[in-house]
Amino acid sequence: MPKCYHHKMLTEATLEAWADQKRQLEEEFPYLLNPSPDLRHTQVILSSIDELRNERNPYDIAFRPATLEEGRALDIFLRTELSYHGLPQNGTIREKRERLLHALETENVYSLMTRLVASTNKDFAFIEVESAIPCIMHEGN
């Protein structure tokens, strides 16, 4: 396990804080505890790295429609994706996109928290955190 000379890298308090964060996410997004089977149908693409976002790909969360027809298709796509996540489907395209983006980012954090909390090996938990650092630096995932 890597050493830090200023403080312990991973403590029981850290693991408990992660468990608390996981519980908070479950309270905010109850579907995380028991995801709908429909969630496996999701097609939306989320990249935490700006350079990998594709505003021309209709499956990318960053997609920007160029025509009215593309806008209508995006609205249907967002409503469908929101339904897979058990989230409200009302609002403007911007509101739907933000709601879905927040859910996708939360799911990524929840996935990491689940792996960390389930880990009984502190070395494994530290490696999981260390592997998430590049994504954290890009403000996503």
LINKANOR-V831029 format. One record per backbone hydrogen bond with DSSP energy under -1.0 kcal/mol. NH is the residue of the N-H (numbers start at 0). CO is the residue of the C=O. If there is no record, write none. Layout:
<<NH/CO> <NH/CO>>
This chain:
<<14/10> <15/11> <16/12> <17/13> <18/14> <19/15> <20/16> <21/17> <22/18> <23/19> <24/20> <25/21> <26/22> <27/23> <28/24> <31/28> <32/29> <38/35> <39/36> <40/37> <41/38> <44/58> <51/48> <52/49> <56/53> <59/56> <60/44> <62/59> <63/54> <70/66> <71/67> <72/68> <73/69> <74/70> <75/71> <76/72> <77/73> <78/74> <79/75> <80/76> <81/77> <82/78> <83/79> <84/80> <85/82> <86/81> <95/91> <96/92> <97/93> <98/94> <99/95> <100/96> <101/97> <102/98> <103/99> <104/100> <105/101> <106/102> <107/103> <108/104> <109/105> <110/106> <111/107> <112/108> <113/109> <114/110> <115/111> <116/112> <117/113> <124/120> <125/121> <126/122> <127/123> <128/124> <129/125> <130/126> <131/127> <135/131> <136/132> <138/135> <139/134>>
